[in-house]
Amino acid sequence: MARGHAPIRAGGPPLSTPAPAAPPPLLDGIRVLDLTNVLAGPFAGYQLALHGADVLKVEMPGAGDLARQLGADRQLSEDLLGASFLAQNAGKRSLTLNLKEDEGRAALLRAVRESDVLLENFRPGVMDRLGLGRAVLMRENPRLIYCAVSGFGQTGPLRARPAYDQIVQGLSGMMSVTGTPEISPLRAGFPVADTLGGMAAAFAVAAALVRRERTGSGAYLDVSMLEAALTAMGWVTSNYLITGRPPRPMGNENFTAAPSGTFRTADGHLNIAANRQRQFATLCRLIGRAELLDDERFAHPADRKAHREELRAEIEKGLAARTAGEWEEILADAGVPAARVLSVPDALGLEQLAERDFVRTLPFPDGRGRELRVLGSPFRVDGEPAAATAPPPLLGQHTDQVLAELGYTPKEIDAMRERGAI
């Protein structure tokens, strides 16, 4: 056979080369012990599960994560399958352990030896009081990535305070710059501080895993929701730190440029960000207000910011001729950033998200004959979406399975259950 030629089958075309196997998920083979509750911590664990980590959700027997009792559907909450829980726990396995009992703690330590990451969001000091503090866990597994998520961090005068999303939104300054001068302070309409804290924790864990791969060393990660919130505020905080100018609430306006905000159209609202001179000129021409380009009030970007309310009124006169959807297409196609202001249902129904398979449908955890829709990962890997492949777990659904993986016999598991350790 000539070198470099494919083999020939008698009576047929050359044999095809087998397709290369798909690469494993980014976190394939990583085991995470998720001791967290409600949102910030579970959100972090969910991001890791979406990319292939085996996330063991460690819950108290009988009650589990408080989020199991939270959400818009009362019956689901009474069944310990609250919507708030279902949203952040797909793909995880549930292990119930009573960490106030010696056998429960011993089982957790056995799991720690076989795990890569431990997530917890108790108040600082709780893990130490349980006899499961950093020193104990790292002694059991020096390669462990121990990630503690809290409202304010493990040190400092606020460390022991209870923290919920709204508390952090207020303390971070977020509420002071949200809304208009008349209605500020205003809370964001979603748990942004919790979500930011969870995303920061997931990033910290991923970074620590990279270092461990290079050095073999574990890590202790102290994630502060307050600091994550301030970090995410971007120019609002940096402008004050650098120039000393405190920010103020400006409603839907962007303080860095004008016209950049939310505008009324014939049937709804449209966000426009014509921050560059070329974009502003295109906007004026397309809405039939080219004369604004010769108006001295709007000649320079600084002038437009100084007269932003007058500019808004003039632009809205032009926008009144068409619907928000029509203007979105016209302006965006011409290079002017613009998009409708949608409701959450309309946003989730966007063809863009369907094309990218961002919203996934899973079977309901208890097989009650309904579907469960959850969000996938916000980034793709090698062109493919990452999403949970299994529904959220029932409370304690995988306890026997996980304990067997850790070496417990069926007889030992039954005895632990009788004594209330699981």
N, C-alpha and C positions, 0 to 999 in steps of 0.2 A: 504493500500500500504506500502510495506516495505521501511523504511527510507533509503535514499541513492540510490534508484533505479529509473531509468527514467520511466515516465508513458508509458503504452503500449496502442497502438491503436488497436482496434479490426481489425483483419485481416491484420495487417501490422507491420512494424518494429517500434522501439521506435521513438517518435517525436524528430526531430533534434533541437538542441539548436540554437537559432538565432545568427548569426555572430555579434560580437561586432561592434558597429559603428566606422567608421574611425575617428581618432582624428582630430579636426579642424586644419587649417594651423597655423603656429607659431604666426602670427600677426593678426589672425582673430579678428575682432572687433576694430582694431586700424585705426583711420582716420588720414590721412596725407595731409596737405596743401602744395603742391609743387609749389613754386613760382620761380623755378630755370630755367635757360636757358642753352642750348648747351650741355655740357657733364658732368662735375663733379657733379653738383647738380642733374640733371636728372638721372644720373647713380645711385646715392644714392637712389633716389625715386623708381627707377626700382627694385633695390634689395629688398626694402621693399614690393613693390607690388607683387613680385614673391612669397613671403611668406604670402600672404593673406591680407595685409593692403589695405584699401580703399584709394587710392591715388588720390586726386583731383588736377589736374594740373591747376593752376591759370595762365591765359595768357591774354595778352593785346588784346582787340578786334581788328580784322582786320589783325593783323600781327602774334601774338603768339610768341612762342619760336623761336629764330633765327635758331635753328637747322632744323625747318620746311623748310628752304630755302637752306639747305646744303646737299651735297651728290653727288654721281657719276652720278645719273640720272637727267638730266636737267628738264625733264617734271615733274617728281615727285616734284622737288624743286619748280617749278612754281606753282604747285597745292598745295603748303604748306604741302606736305607729303614727305619731303626730307628723303633720306635713313638714314641720321644721326639722324633724329627725330624718325623714325620708329624703329631703333635699341634699343632705351632706354625708350620707353614710352608705350609698350604694357601693357594692363591691367589697365591703368589709365583712369580717366574721365576728360574731358576738360571743365573748367568753365572760361568764359571770363569776366574779371572785369577791368574797368578803374580805377586804384588806384590813379589817379590824380583828380578824381571826388569824391565829398563827398559821394554820394550814393554807389559808388564802394567800397570806404573804409569802409563804414558802413556795407556793405554786407560781406566784408572780416572779420570784427570784429565779426559779427554774426556767421560766419563759425568757427572762432577761438574758440568761446565758446563751440562749439560742436566737437572740434577736439582734437587729442592727440599730434600731431607733426606739426610743421611748418618748412619747409626747404626753405632757400633763399640763393642765391649766388650773390647778388648785391655787388657793392663795399661798403666797410664800410662807414656808414653814410647815405646811400640812404634811408634805411627804416625809419630812424629818420626824414629825410626831407619830407618823405611822411606822417608823422604823425603816423607811424606804428612801432615805435621803440620797443625795448625790454620791457621797462617799461609799455608802453601802452598795448602790447599784454599780458604780464604776469598779468597785472591788470584785463584784461578781463577773463583770465583763468590761475589761479596760478598753475594748474597742467600741463600746456603746456610744451612740450619739444621743445624749439626754437633752431634750428640748423642753424648757419650761416657758409657757406663755402666761403672762399676767397683765393686769391693767397698767401697771407702772414700773414693772421690773422687780428683780429680786433684791435690790438695794435701794436706799434712799428713804426719806421721811414718809413717803406715801405708799411704801411697799406693801403694808398690811391692809390697806383700805380695800373694801369691795369695789369692783369696777364692772359696770355694764356699758354697752355701746354708747348710750346717751350721756353717761357720765364722762366718758372719754371725749365725745364730740364737744361737750361744753368746755372741759378743761384744756383741750388742745387749741381752742380758738376757732375751730371750724364753725360753730354756731354763730359766732360774732360776725363772720363774713358771709353768711348765708341769708338770703332774703334781701329785702329792700331796707333802706333806713327806717321806714315806718313800721316794719314787722319783724326786723331782726331783734334778738337772736332767733334763729330758726334751725331746727334739727333737720338734717338730711332725711329724705323719706325712705331710707333703707339703712341697714346696720353697717355703715361704711367702716367704722372703726374696728368692729369685729372682723370684717372681711379683710381689711388691710393687715390686721395683726396675724390672721391665719395665713395670708399669702407670704408675709415676711417670714413666718415660721417655716413654711414649706421651702422657701428659698434658702433659709439658713441650714436646714437639714440637707438639702441637695449639695450645698457648698461644703458642708462638713464631711459628707460622704466622699467627695472628691479628694479632700485632704487625707482622709483615712486610707483611701486607695493608694496614696503616694507614701504615707508615713506609717500606717498601721495604728495611728493614735485615734482614740475616740475624742469626743468633745462635749462640753457643757454649754448649751445655748440658752441665753437669757433674753427672751423676746418681750419687749414692752409695747403694748397697744398704743399708749400715749405717744411714744417716740415714732412708731410706724405712722400714726395719723399726722404728726407734724412733718415727717419726711414727705408724705404724699401731698402736702399742700403746696409744694413747689415754689412758684414765684411769690405766692402770698407771704411765705416766711422769709424767703431769700431777699426779697426787696426790702423788707424791714431790717434784716440783719446787715445788709450791705449799705443801704441808704438812710436807715433810721426812720423811714416813713411808714407809719402804721397803716395797715389795710382797713378798708371800710366796706360795708355791704353795698353791693351795686346791683342786686337783683340778677337779671339775666344778661347784664352787660359784661363785657370783657374789659378790664381796666387797662390792658396793654394796647388796645387799638379800637378804632371806630371807622366804619360801622362793623361791629362784631358783637352779635347778641341775638335776641329773639324778636321777630317782627311779625305783625299781623298781615294776613293775606285775605283773599276773598272768602276763604272757608276755614282757616285754621292758622296755626303758627308755624313759622319757618326760622330755623337757625341759619344765620349768614355770618361768615368770617372773612370779610374782604379786607384783610390786613395789609395787603400790598397795594401800592398805587395803581398798578396795572389791573388788579382785581377790582378795585374801586371804580376805575374808569369803565371796565367791562360791565359791571353791575349797573351803573348809571345809564349806559346806553341801552342795555337789554330791557330795563324796566321803563324806558321811555322818558328818562329824566337826565338827558345828557347835559342840560343847562347847569346842573349842579357842579359840574367840573369847572365852571367859570365863576362859581360863587366863592367869594373870598373867605367866607366862614369855613369852607371845606377844602381850601387849596392845599394845605399841608396836613400831614398826619396829626401833628400836635393841635392844629386848628380843629380838626374833626373830633378829637377827643374833648376839646374844650366846649364844643357845640354839639355834643352827641345827641341831646334830646331834640334839638331842632333838626338835625340830620335824620334822626329816626322818623320824625313826622313827614319829612319830604320823601323818604324812601317808601314809607308805607302808602303814600298816595299812589305811587307807581305799582306797588305790589297788589293793590286792591283790584287790579284788572284780571288777575288769574288766581287759581287755587294754589295751595301750598305744594301739592303734588306736581302741578305743571311747572311752577317756578323751580322746584328741586331739579327736575330734568334739564330745564333750559339753562340754569345757572351752572350746575355741576358739569354739564357737557361743555360749557364755555370756560371751565377752569376756575370758577368762583365757588369756593367751598360753601355748600348749602344743603340742608336736609330738613325734612319735616320733623316736628315734635310729635312723637308717637306715644300712645298708651303702651303699657307693658304687654298686653295681649297682642297688639299690632306689631310691636317690636319682635316678639317671639315668633310671629308668623311671617317674618321677612323671608323672601326667597333666598336672600344671601345666606341666611343661617341654614335653611334647608339644603342648599347646595353643598355646604360644608359639613352637613350631618352633625350640627352642634347640639341639637336637642335629641336625646335618645329615648326610646320607649323600651321599658323593661316590664317583666311580669311583676305583679304585686307580690309583696313578701309572703302573705298568708294564703295566696291562691284564691282570693275572693272574687276572681273573675273580672277584674278591672285592670287597666293598664296604668303604669306609672311612668311619667315623663320627667326626666332629669337633665341637667346640663352636663356637657362634656368639658374637656380641657380647653382653655382659651388659646392653646397653641397646638399646631400639628407637628408630627415627627415624621420626617422623610416623606412628606406629602400626605400622610394618613392621619385621620382624627384619632384622638385618644378618648375613650369613654369607658364607663363601667360596664362590665359584662354580666354582673349578677345584681339582684335587687338588694336593698338594705336588709340587714338580718333581723329576725325576730329576737327578742331578748333571750340571751343564753342559747341561741340556736346551735352554736358550734362548740359549746362547752365540752361535751364528751369527746368530740373529734379532736379538739386542740389538746386537751389533757392527754389523750392517747398518744398524740404526736410527741408530747413531752415525756412519755414513758410511764404514765400512770396506767395501772391495770383497771379493768372494769370493776373489780371488787373495791379497789381503792377509791375510784370515782364515786361509787355508790355510798361508801362510808363518808366521804367528804360532803356529799349532798345531805346525808342524814344529820351531820353535825353542823350544817348551815355555813360551811366554808365556801360552797359554790351554789 
